Each structure stands twice: as structure tokens, then as C-alpha cells.
Amino acid sequence: MSKINPDHNDANKLALKYALVFTDLYCYEGLLQLDRIFTDSLASADASLCQRLIAARANPAALDKNRESELLIELAPHVETFIGELFGIDEHLYALSARAAALNPLYSCKKKFVQRVAKKVGVQTISDEAAQSVVDRLTTMFGEPFSEMAFARHVMDWLADSQVHAEMLALAADFAEWAVHSQSGRQQYAGGVLFHLPVPVDPMQLVPLERVQVSGAEALQGPRASLRHREGFKLTDGGCDLSGALEQAHYCVWCHHQGRDSCSIGLKDKEQAQFKQTGFGVQQAGCPLEEKISELNLLAADGHLLGALAVACVNNPLLAATGHRICNDCMKACIYQKQQAVNIPEVESRILKEVLHLPWGFEVYSLLTRWNPLNLVRPLPQQPSGYKVLIAGLGPAGFTLAHQLMQGGHSIIAVDGLKIEPLAPEISGVMAKGQRVQFRPIRDINVLYESLDEPAIAEKKNSRTQIPSLSPNHLKCKLISL
């Protein structure tokens, strides 16, 4: 991997620590220096942990799965701190962790109170009018406007001395039962997390349907209330927010230490020593990449979102191409088989979005795809091998293979049946014909987005007519050959 000199004015805006410069992040020598700085920093902070990391890198096969997970979970906060200092975004990372921590009362209250008082199905709840009266009384007790967060914080305070606050807790229990079980309550809090409990799964009715009459014949359609009308190409489902993602992270059992993280390694039939199948004959093999999902959820629940991303990138460095609305093999093999599975793709996508929207977030994520100290087998790209590989097809498998081969030191040429629009050279560092040019670091991820609802039209003329050619829009990704 050769150094590329970016525009100095742009490069100076990214002031890396440890006397490193932007081009160091895109060359082997620079990444090797970065790795040495990290291990020195780790040795100063925790000498014993650093020695364990060095030993694990020297012989990764000596670690069993549990000890590897323990090591990565201990290392992840150090990686997060180091990257924060490297890019000068440590205060932004603290703020992100604080946002996550501020949501914890929701998940504690849901687990310790709401789930317990509302676990009975078919209970007789209070009326809608009575529920509003309870809200008024609780609001007075709270001394602040009623909200899910206010409910969670005050209920958790009351639980600390339940005998003294028995009357308040009884009111809160009445409201929780109404919010969870009544139709009005479910509709009112459908977008929240506190009163949204997992429901049993019927494999034969995974998609809710309504029977309607169309021209005198009975037809099935999705519930009108859940339909999202699409105009143009703009996405109609932007995914969940941080509170929704962390709800799923807390919902996870974190069973990696028991070797039961079937979302990652597959749901196996112990007697037949093979993967189980769904009722439709789909093999429950878990994540094809064996991403460390349970570890990711644990770190996310603890507020280490960048650390969680680093763990995910060990096995799935291009997770921007998985996640919400893309892949759900992990969910099919989730340990929850009789109720809603953990929505792992939502967690992945939200964590990535939160990191990408940090200052220099794109460069942070990009760096983790090349240098990842949590990758015990190959934390750094390898030296050039001299091999040249042609890849035919640039779908998810093709570009993932290209990335892994480049990390292995091989030169890649890739072709696809569809036209591949070249990225701007100042972003990619590569001209359309392969020449290397100056490129700039990306501080704000928003400069890389193009609206799917505004397709670019390139006019192509011939002697007879003008034919508009649609150029596909995309989130530009900077792929720099090593």
C-alpha cells in the first residue's frame, strides 16, 4: 500500500495525535506505527492486559472462544479511548456514552417493573378514562411532565423503598398494564420502548394480514395502519433511534460466555450434531460471518458504542452492507425461538450511524476496516504478496472478498455486469483509469450522501433522439487499495 499525498489544507484540518498524519492511516508503515503506539498506550494503562493481547496475537488458536470474548470485551473500551484521542473526538465519545447511559432507566424499569406487573396476558385493564386520570395523578407525583423516561426514573426510585411508595407503585402498575395490554395503550406507545414487550411468534402468521373484499372476491392485505406509501426511491423505513437499538441490546441474553450465542454460531441440534431448521426448512446457521453479536450487544448496553463497532468489525468489517433491512440470518437463529428475536440488524445499523455521525466518523470506521487491534489473527494489512486477483461480480460477496484479499496484500481488479459509477477522485483517491491522486479526509459524513429521491440524469445524445440514462445514487464509500 503506497502513500497518497492529500491536499495539505484539508489534511491539516484533521490533527491526529501521536505525531501521525492522515496518510499514515492509509499505508502499511503508518498503520504499523499506529499499532505500536496503541500497544505502548495499552501497556501504560494496563500492562497485564497488554501482555495478554500480545500473547493472543502470537498464538490466536491457543484461546478458546470464551477467553477470546473476555479479552475483546476488556480491550474494547481501551480501543475506544485510544481512537477518541487519536482523532481528537474524546469529548464527543463521552457525550455519546452519556446519551446511552441516560437511557438506562428505561431498560431497568422495563425489566424490573413493567415486565413483571404486565406479564399476564388477557388481564382486565383500567379504562382509557381511568388511565388518563392515573396519568394526571402520576404527573403530580413526578413534579414534571409525564413521559416514558419520567415514569421509568420515578418508578425506579420508588422501588428502592417499595413499602413507603406502595400507593405510587400500585398506580404505576395500573398504568403499565393499560399501556401494555389495552388497544389504546399499545397504539399510544407503539413508538416507545418502555411499554413495548416481546410477543409470542407464530411461524404461520409472521406477517399480519387483513381480509378485504376486492371486486366481490376476498383478498389478503397488510393492515392499513402499518402501510407506508412510497413516492420515488426514498427509503420509508429509516430504522430505530438510539433508544430502540439499546433496548434490543439489553433484550439480548449475552450468552457468549455460555457458548449459546446461536445468533453467531448457529442453533444446533445436540443429538444430530447439525443445525436446526425453521418450520419452513430454513437452516438456522446463524451469522455467515460469525460476527461477535453477543459481545457487541453487551458493549453497546454498557455505552461503549465505538468499542462495540470495533468488535463487530473483527468478523464483519463491511457491516455497512449488512444490518437493518438487509440481512437477518442471525435473527433466525436467535436463542428466542418462541417470542420475538433480538433485532440484531437494527443494533448494528444504529451503532454504525452513531459512529459515522461523529466528527471524522467516516475515517474512524474506515480505519477499523484496515487496522483493528481486536482482530487477533490479522490486526494489520499484510505486505504486498505479488498476486493479482480478478473478481467477477461486485455484490456483497464480491466486494467483501475484494476487501479481505486486499487486507491479505493482494492486488484486486473487479468487474461487474452493471455499470459502476466512479466516485469523485478527491474522495476515493483514484481516477477512473486507476491513477492515484490526492484525496481529502472526510469530517462530516453528510457530504457523502446523495438523496435516493433525486436520481441524477445524464443526457446521452444520438442522431435520432435524446435518451436519459439514470445514474444510481449511493452512499459513497472510499475504497483505497492497499
Legacy VTK file of the C-alpha trace (Angstrom):
# vtk DataFile Version 3.0
C-alpha trace
ASCII
DATASET POLYDATA
POINTS 482 float
0.000 0.000 0.000
1.607 3.238 -1.121
1.234 6.643 0.465
-1.007 9.176 -1.221
-0.463 12.856 -0.561
-3.766 14.599 0.151
-4.360 18.294 -0.196
-2.409 19.806 2.689
-5.053 22.381 3.554
-7.653 19.658 4.021
-5.253 17.303 5.778
-4.300 19.938 8.336
-7.922 20.135 9.439
-7.549 16.602 10.741
-4.996 16.962 13.518
-4.104 13.433 14.567
-2.372 12.803 17.865
0.953 10.981 18.343
2.664 12.938 15.522
0.724 10.956 12.924
-0.625 12.428 9.687
-3.632 11.498 7.607
-1.668 9.497 5.040
-0.387 7.226 7.823
-3.905 5.818 8.103
-3.732 4.585 4.502
-0.298 2.986 4.286
1.247 -0.107 5.812
4.111 1.714 7.524
1.753 4.230 9.088
-0.625 1.552 10.366
2.289 -0.427 11.784
3.424 2.682 13.648
-0.139 3.281 14.839
-0.364 -0.266 16.172
2.883 0.134 18.107
1.616 3.367 19.628
-1.596 1.621 20.666
0.180 -1.285 22.363
2.501 1.152 24.172
-0.527 3.140 25.322
-2.261 -0.038 26.466
0.849 -1.174 28.343
0.864 2.124 30.246
-2.820 1.802 31.125
-2.917 -1.945 31.868
0.335 -3.868 31.486
-1.263 -7.239 32.217
-3.962 -6.744 29.574
-1.342 -5.688 27.042
0.655 -8.858 27.684
-2.482 -10.938 27.171
-3.090 -9.170 23.854
0.473 -9.773 22.663
0.282 -13.448 23.662
-3.080 -13.855 21.928
-1.744 -12.324 18.717
1.266 -14.624 18.817
-0.948 -17.706 19.079
-4.651 -16.938 18.479
-5.532 -20.633 18.312
-4.489 -21.076 21.944
-7.520 -19.073 23.089
-10.839 -20.838 23.340
-13.952 -18.920 22.325
-14.822 -17.797 25.859
-11.373 -16.447 26.646
-11.236 -14.664 23.301
-14.559 -12.976 24.045
-13.401 -11.948 27.509
-10.221 -10.460 26.080
-12.006 -8.493 23.354
-14.588 -7.119 25.790
-11.813 -5.937 28.121
-9.867 -4.402 25.238
-12.773 -2.646 23.511
-13.028 0.339 25.929
-9.269 0.908 25.558
-9.597 0.878 21.764
-12.462 3.355 22.036
-10.449 5.691 24.260
-7.379 5.455 22.036
-9.287 6.247 18.835
-11.047 9.125 20.573
-7.688 10.627 21.497
-6.210 9.880 18.067
-8.905 11.844 16.225
-9.463 14.411 18.971
-13.081 13.337 19.441
-12.868 12.034 23.003
-15.378 14.614 24.248
-17.817 13.562 21.533
-17.421 9.926 22.566
-18.042 10.850 26.202
-21.206 12.657 25.121
-22.345 9.618 23.129
-21.751 7.338 26.115
-23.629 9.802 28.320
-26.594 9.728 25.926
-26.619 5.953 26.153
-26.310 5.955 29.951
-29.165 8.449 30.271
-31.466 5.864 28.669
-30.676 3.131 31.210
-33.671 3.877 33.486
-35.963 2.838 30.617
-34.413 -0.608 30.364
-34.114 -1.140 34.126
-37.729 -0.148 34.714
-38.916 -2.300 31.837
-37.128 -5.373 33.194
-37.724 -4.905 36.913
-41.217 -3.431 36.880
-43.170 -3.296 33.620
-42.464 -6.877 32.551
-43.361 -8.201 35.993
-46.630 -6.351 36.502
-47.774 -6.749 32.900
-46.643 -10.316 32.218
-50.159 -11.751 32.408
-51.893 -11.826 29.033
-55.616 -11.106 28.872
-55.796 -9.148 32.127
-58.640 -6.698 32.683
-57.071 -3.268 32.398
-58.407 0.053 33.577
-60.461 2.096 31.114
-58.967 4.767 28.874
-60.613 7.446 31.027
-59.185 5.917 34.195
-55.765 5.712 32.555
-55.848 9.453 31.867
-56.792 10.058 35.493
-53.820 7.933 36.594
-51.553 9.936 34.288
-52.748 13.157 35.932
-52.071 11.796 39.411
-48.660 10.408 38.448
-47.722 13.709 36.800
-48.426 15.478 40.077
-46.292 12.940 41.935
-43.477 13.260 39.393
-43.411 17.035 39.559
-42.653 17.091 35.824
-44.491 16.339 32.552
-45.450 12.700 32.057
-43.194 10.708 29.730
-41.758 7.227 29.487
-38.477 8.472 30.928
-40.158 10.301 33.815
-42.193 7.164 34.564
-39.072 4.981 34.498
-36.930 7.229 36.690
-39.559 7.762 39.384
-40.674 4.127 39.464
-37.069 3.005 39.929
-36.720 5.488 42.800
-39.928 4.172 44.378
-38.784 0.568 44.048
-35.807 1.384 46.267
-38.328 1.594 49.148
-41.423 -0.185 47.892
-43.241 -0.214 51.240
-43.140 3.550 51.618
-44.184 4.055 47.992
-46.743 1.243 47.766
-49.569 3.573 46.681
-47.474 5.156 43.939
-46.312 1.777 42.663
-49.895 0.494 42.558
-50.890 3.426 40.354
-47.854 2.866 38.147
-48.753 -0.832 37.848
-52.303 0.008 36.756
-50.965 2.321 34.089
-48.326 -0.169 32.895
-50.955 -2.887 32.456
-53.130 -0.475 30.474
-50.231 0.703 28.285
-49.113 -2.868 27.517
-52.419 -4.688 27.085
-55.128 -2.233 26.018
-55.561 -1.346 22.365
-55.411 2.379 23.120
-52.277 1.958 25.215
-50.481 -0.095 22.571
-51.333 2.468 19.910
-50.240 5.407 22.048
-46.880 3.869 22.990
-46.178 1.910 19.804
-43.152 4.071 19.058
-41.636 3.807 22.527
-39.600 1.152 24.304
-40.826 1.064 27.905
-44.246 -0.472 27.296
-43.367 -2.498 24.212
-42.944 -6.125 25.288
-41.887 -9.056 23.079
-44.812 -11.125 21.869
-45.050 -14.840 21.045
-44.196 -15.768 17.467
-46.489 -17.875 15.305
-44.393 -19.218 12.395
-47.526 -19.494 10.258
-48.513 -15.869 10.845
-45.276 -13.929 10.708
-46.891 -11.173 8.630
-50.147 -9.657 9.964
-52.897 -9.679 7.353
-56.419 -8.365 6.948
-59.188 -9.916 4.858
-60.820 -7.445 2.482
-63.273 -7.607 -0.396
-61.918 -6.645 -3.810
-64.398 -6.720 -6.712
-66.523 -9.257 -4.878
-63.621 -11.561 -4.021
-61.856 -11.975 -0.713
-58.235 -10.841 -0.641
-55.484 -10.523 1.929
-53.549 -7.331 2.570
-51.356 -5.816 5.239
-53.023 -3.692 7.936
-53.704 -0.223 6.564
-52.365 1.390 9.729
-48.895 -0.037 9.053
-48.694 0.740 5.329
-46.022 3.229 4.270
-46.649 4.835 0.909
-43.578 5.214 -1.262
-43.099 8.052 -3.714
-39.894 7.868 -5.703
-36.917 5.943 -4.351
-36.596 7.484 -0.896
-36.489 4.987 1.966
-39.670 4.676 4.010
-38.015 2.998 7.000
-35.069 4.823 8.498
-34.592 2.288 11.283
-34.773 2.843 15.019
-33.144 5.550 17.102
-30.530 5.006 19.806
-33.101 4.144 22.475
-34.622 1.463 20.251
-31.247 -0.074 19.426
-30.124 -0.156 23.047
-33.458 -1.699 24.015
-32.583 -4.616 21.751
-29.036 -4.752 23.129
-30.464 -5.040 26.662
-33.023 -7.612 25.491
-30.140 -9.852 24.367
-29.200 -12.580 26.862
-25.435 -12.024 26.275
-24.879 -15.761 26.237
-21.473 -15.855 24.517
-19.786 -16.910 27.761
-22.034 -19.988 27.838
-21.317 -20.895 24.230
-25.013 -20.459 23.439
-24.755 -17.419 21.167
-26.663 -19.203 18.423
-27.182 -15.918 16.560
-23.476 -16.065 15.746
-22.595 -19.761 15.620
-25.979 -21.244 14.702
-28.735 -23.105 16.516
-27.612 -26.710 16.708
-29.412 -29.960 17.343
-27.287 -31.633 20.017
-28.492 -35.138 19.217
-27.916 -34.958 15.467
-24.919 -32.586 15.647
-26.257 -30.363 12.887
-28.058 -27.058 12.511
-31.745 -26.947 13.298
-34.275 -25.783 10.743
-37.250 -23.481 10.921
-40.737 -24.775 10.230
-40.160 -23.784 6.611
-36.971 -25.818 6.252
-34.585 -22.860 6.525
-31.314 -23.833 8.172
-30.630 -21.844 11.352
-26.893 -21.489 10.835
-26.631 -18.019 12.362
-24.439 -15.242 11.012
-22.495 -16.449 7.942
-19.530 -14.380 9.155
-19.840 -15.496 12.797
-19.928 -11.868 13.884
-19.457 -11.467 17.635
-23.046 -10.382 18.221
-23.499 -11.119 21.907
-20.268 -9.269 22.701
-21.398 -6.339 20.535
-24.717 -6.109 22.398
-23.030 -6.261 25.793
-20.641 -3.432 24.938
-23.439 -1.350 23.417
-25.581 -1.816 26.527
-22.618 -0.599 28.594
-22.408 2.550 26.456
-19.238 1.617 24.536
-20.669 2.106 21.051
-17.356 2.603 19.279
-15.955 -0.401 21.135
-18.984 -2.398 20.022
-18.364 -1.356 16.415
-14.732 -2.451 16.688
-15.850 -5.884 17.926
-18.320 -6.213 15.051
-15.623 -5.249 12.537
-13.435 -8.190 13.561
-15.572 -10.609 11.542
-17.741 -8.173 9.621
-15.653 -5.140 8.625
-18.108 -4.135 5.894
-21.156 -4.154 8.158
-22.387 -1.043 6.350
-23.621 -3.576 3.785
-25.433 -5.716 6.361
-27.721 -4.508 9.109
-31.281 -3.206 9.031
-33.463 -4.379 6.137
-30.556 -6.259 4.561
-29.631 -9.445 6.433
-31.347 -11.354 9.245
-29.760 -14.816 9.311
-28.684 -14.018 12.867
-32.277 -13.362 13.960
-33.463 -16.683 12.563
-31.051 -18.461 14.913
-31.655 -16.193 17.933
-31.984 -18.005 21.248
-35.514 -16.579 21.483
-37.425 -19.018 19.295
-40.912 -18.749 20.805
-41.045 -14.963 21.003
-39.705 -12.042 19.012
-35.988 -12.347 18.306
-33.449 -9.694 19.177
-33.386 -7.273 16.250
-29.642 -7.534 15.747
-29.524 -5.747 12.360
-31.158 -2.687 13.957
-28.463 -2.624 16.645
-25.692 -2.916 14.044
-27.065 -0.147 11.851
-27.716 2.302 14.686
-24.259 1.802 16.205
-22.671 2.413 12.810
-24.807 5.520 12.242
-23.873 6.943 15.636
-20.163 6.482 14.914
-20.399 7.773 11.342
-22.045 10.978 12.548
-19.204 11.753 14.926
-16.649 14.269 13.636
-14.344 12.260 11.357
-16.701 9.320 11.912
-16.208 8.036 8.379
-12.433 7.990 8.834
-12.855 6.196 12.181
-14.952 3.444 10.615
-12.712 3.311 7.554
-9.673 2.880 9.807
-11.284 -0.039 11.658
-11.705 -1.884 8.368
-7.914 -1.770 7.859
-6.467 -1.671 11.377
-8.342 -3.324 14.205
-6.396 -4.282 17.342
-9.281 -6.567 18.346
-8.585 -8.736 15.311
-6.138 -11.151 16.900
-5.390 -13.010 13.669
-4.786 -10.033 11.361
-4.849 -6.651 13.099
-2.927 -5.077 10.202
-2.973 -5.455 6.420
-0.267 -7.734 5.128
2.642 -6.720 2.941
2.113 -6.934 -0.855
2.015 -10.572 -1.928
2.620 -10.004 -5.630
-0.602 -11.810 -6.517
-3.224 -10.193 -8.741
-6.804 -11.424 -8.435
-9.763 -10.842 -10.743
-13.187 -10.810 -9.074
-16.251 -11.166 -11.298
-19.338 -9.737 -9.634
-19.471 -6.932 -7.092
-22.444 -7.881 -4.997
-21.998 -8.233 -1.207
-19.931 -11.407 -1.605
-17.764 -9.858 -4.316
-16.818 -6.629 -2.587
-16.357 -8.415 0.757
-13.970 -10.848 -0.917
-12.178 -7.899 -2.519
-11.695 -6.261 0.865
-10.387 -9.421 2.517
-7.971 -10.101 -0.340
-6.682 -6.521 -0.237
-6.118 -6.916 3.503
-4.134 -10.013 2.607
-1.807 -7.930 0.448
-3.185 -8.940 -2.949
-3.922 -6.582 -5.844
-7.535 -6.679 -6.987
-9.333 -5.982 -10.229
-13.108 -6.338 -10.029
-15.726 -6.304 -12.771
-19.493 -6.379 -12.727
-22.255 -6.766 -15.293
-23.762 -3.415 -14.309
-22.129 -0.063 -14.828
-20.163 1.027 -11.765
-20.190 4.787 -11.351
-16.732 6.073 -10.341
-16.502 8.180 -7.213
-15.036 11.650 -7.228
-11.220 11.345 -7.129
-10.941 13.819 -4.246
-12.969 11.333 -2.191
-11.685 7.990 -3.460
-8.093 8.932 -4.234
-8.349 7.006 -7.506
-9.008 8.266 -11.030
-11.368 6.355 -13.305
-8.384 4.676 -15.003
-6.675 3.772 -11.740
-4.180 6.602 -11.269
-3.603 7.581 -7.629
-4.304 11.222 -6.776
-4.633 13.435 -3.739
-7.707 12.868 -1.602
-9.130 14.526 1.461
-10.255 13.271 4.867
-13.995 13.292 5.463
-15.064 15.183 8.569
-18.837 15.187 8.030
-20.477 12.006 6.753
-23.346 14.033 5.306
-21.166 15.216 2.418
-21.120 11.620 1.168
-24.875 11.174 0.984
-26.998 11.615 -2.109
-30.775 11.522 -1.978
-32.313 8.386 -3.433
-35.292 10.545 -4.331
-33.291 12.745 -6.708
-31.645 10.440 -9.264
-29.037 12.106 -11.411
-29.924 12.072 -15.092
-27.163 12.105 -17.654
-28.316 13.048 -21.159
-26.971 10.793 -23.881
-27.492 12.038 -27.404
-27.546 10.236 -30.713
-28.667 11.228 -34.177
-32.288 10.318 -33.595
-33.283 11.145 -30.038
-32.141 12.009 -26.555
-32.127 9.047 -24.175
-31.999 9.850 -20.441
-29.717 7.490 -18.548
-30.315 7.104 -14.797
-27.183 7.011 -12.704
-27.759 5.022 -9.472
-27.406 7.029 -6.289
-25.399 5.654 -3.457
-23.703 6.325 -0.191
-20.204 6.857 -1.465
-17.646 4.585 0.185
-13.949 5.276 -0.149
-12.204 2.010 -1.001
-8.460 2.510 -1.076
-6.425 -0.407 -2.399
-3.719 -1.485 -0.002
LINES 1 483
482 0 1 2 3 4 5 6 7 8 9 10 11 12 13 14 15 16 17 18 19 20 21 22 23 24 25 26 27 28 29 30 31 32 33 34 35 36 37 38 39 40 41 42 43 44 45 46 47 48 49 50 51 52 53 54 55 56 57 58 59 60 61 62 63 64 65 66 67 68 69 70 71 72 73 74 75 76 77 78 79 80 81 82 83 84 85 86 87 88 89 90 91 92 93 94 95 96 97 98 99 100 101 102 103 104 105 106 107 108 109 110 111 112 113 114 115 116 117 118 119 120 121 122 123 124 125 126 127 128 129 130 131 132 133 134 135 136 137 138 139 140 141 142 143 144 145 146 147 148 149 150 151 152 153 154 155 156 157 158 159 160 161 162 163 164 165 166 167 168 169 170 171 172 173 174 175 176 177 178 179 180 181 182 183 184 185 186 187 188 189 190 191 192 193 194 195 196 197 198 199 200 201 202 203 204 205 206 207 208 209 210 211 212 213 214 215 216 217 218 219 220 221 222 223 224 225 226 227 228 229 230 231 232 233 234 235 236 237 238 239 240 241 242 243 244 245 246 247 248 249 250 251 252 253 254 255 256 257 258 259 260 261 262 263 264 265 266 267 268 269 270 271 272 273 274 275 276 277 278 279 280 281 282 283 284 285 286 287 288 289 290 291 292 293 294 295 296 297 298 299 300 301 302 303 304 305 306 307 308 309 310 311 312 313 314 315 316 317 318 319 320 321 322 323 324 325 326 327 328 329 330 331 332 333 334 335 336 337 338 339 340 341 342 343 344 345 346 347 348 349 350 351 352 353 354 355 356 357 358 359 360 361 362 363 364 365 366 367 368 369 370 371 372 373 374 375 376 377 378 379 380 381 382 383 384 385 386 387 388 389 390 391 392 393 394 395 396 397 398 399 400 401 402 403 404 405 406 407 408 409 410 411 412 413 414 415 416 417 418 419 420 421 422 423 424 425 426 427 428 429 430 431 432 433 434 435 436 437 438 439 440 441 442 443 444 445 446 447 448 449 450 451 452 453 454 455 456 457 458 459 460 461 462 463 464 465 466 467 468 469 470 471 472 473 474 475 476 477 478 479 480 481
